[in-house]
């Protein structure tokens, strides 16, 4: 029997606890207090079924471990054979999973399982498209905190399945100084000095700048590890790379699109972050075709 952990992309870890928490929360949302009353009313308890999860379009897959965990949560005896793995590319019509077992269990789990695969494969597929357009450059594509509430760990996992990288997971795992922090703290040097005096030796400090003059000011302090170049034109990004001369890691952000990302990557920045990877990813079309055993 397929297990969720066997379907994970090897270099894109997703905690089993995160999988279980997400599945329990989603099933509770769907099953409510009375369960799948339609299946209970219309299908005898002993009825078995065979189903196939199918990709309806080409793309990059993510979320299969959650689909498997969902099915097994409602039907512990359900048997699942995997034909794809998270992080893999698929063609339209390709089978992802073959599922055999309790018809009631399969039907009750169907929508939740498809929702996980559809949402996360959409993120992975869009990320893979962004990554493809930066081929041949040094730039890495990363996501942001613009994620669906409650699904951040899953969506950031899907970004990695698409070949991207993760920015910080939350406010607690890195110092990222934005324009409002600078304004409240009294300027670039003041905010960096406060951040550096507070940060532990393993905590990196990133600061956002809007102009090349701000970039020069940051470089003069020598206190930042990473500089986010916010909403800069391609020509300005090229100047920023020239000014920095490798003294800090440079991240371009703001208004990044599929049409612009290749030009941005060609400037020589180290990272490009895009909230679109998660907040604007279209759902991946996936279906469950079921055949009742008699």
Secondary structure, DSSP 8 states (H G I E B T S, - for coil): ---GGGGS-TTS---HHHHHHHHHHHHHHHHTTT--HHHHHHS-TT-EEEEEEEESS-EE---HHHHHHHHHHH-TT-EEEES--TT-EE-TT-EEEEEEEEHHHHHHHHHHHHHHHHHHHHHHHHHHHHHHTTTTSS-EEE--S---TT-HHHHHHHHHHTT-B---SSTTSSEEE-HHHHHHHTSHHHHHHHHHHH--TT--EEEEESSHHHHHHHHHHT--SEEEEES--HHHHHHHHHHHTTSSEEEEESS--TTTHHHHHTTT-SEEE-THHHHS-----EEEEEEE--
